[in-house]
Amino acid sequence: MSTTIDPEPEVEQAPQTKPPTRAGDALFSGTALGAGLLVILFLAGVGAFLTIRGLPALDASGDSAYGEPNIWKFVGMLLVGTVYASVIAMVIVTPLAIALALVISHYAPKKLAKPVGYLVDLLAAVPSVVFGLWGLEVLAPRLLPLYKWLNEHASWIPLFDGSVNQRSLLTAAIVLALMALPIVTAILREVFAQTPRAHEEAALALGATRWEMVKLAVFPYARSGMVAAVLLGLGRALGETMAVAMVLSATGTGYLTASIITSEAPNTIAAFIANYYANASGAKINTLIFAGLALFLLTFLVNFAGRWIATRGQVKG
């Protein structure tokens, strides 16, 4: 006699209903979307303006190109100075920002780390004119003896050759480094703090010192974030105007030289535009706007690369 087992009755699944949307959530979502689209619209408007007003300068030469034979040499000279000063600033600020971020996130007690973090963040609120005045009146005179010593004892290095001037590219780069320090430190601090606690505790449990734990657990995890922080700081330094214009003594497009302690240094795009735009007219305005377009594209690419690397690192993490 065979017995049949009745199949289990199927449980009817309740239809999935979408949770009701609250009015506050809809308002916030719409506001955020509108703000994002507005920023993109402004960015596109700036790019369109620079392109339309700058393209007529493609055939500029001679006086309309500020003494250069063509627009490409004019922009190229200024791009070299802009990138040169910004790279020197990043070389200075990167170890300082890493050390400061590690102190805040891993070494200093919380009672001390928070005030230090607030003070570093407050540097971002200081106007660039204040940095320029400080660099011109306080920093530059105190660096002059160091420049003379470097010129006397290390002039065989191209960086320290030439006639010494306190308003040199190195002085401007130090000011740029201080201005980029808050953003680089803030990003590094957040990246270091996101290191999994289990990785750090495992390294310490195996007998690693605090510094060895940082090298073995924190730095490998935060590598992409560190690169992104440096690139975003570089983007901040590339577009700085007033501080560099006040500190740097280079006139015209400057000179293509490796020395960083002389006045015969390449100028930067932002500083050149700030110094010459007020007296420009006719074709010279288009030339300056074309230089601004080159700086706009360079800054956009650097910031885009920094954001892309940061997002890629978050996805991997």
Secondary structure as UniProt FT lines:
FT   HELIX           23..54
FT   HELIX           55..59
FT   HELIX           63..65
FT   TURN            66..67
FT   HELIX           71..102
FT   HELIX           103..107
FT   HELIX           110..122
FT   HELIX           123..125
FT   HELIX           128..134
FT   HELIX           135..139
FT   HELIX           140..153
FT   TURN            155..156
FT   HELIX           158..160
FT   HELIX           169..193
FT   HELIX           197..205
FT   TURN            206..207
FT   HELIX           210..213
FT   HELIX           214..218
FT   HELIX           219..221
FT   HELIX           223..238
FT   HELIX           242..247
FT   TURN            252..253
FT   HELIX           269..276
FT   HELIX           277..279
FT   HELIX           283..316
//
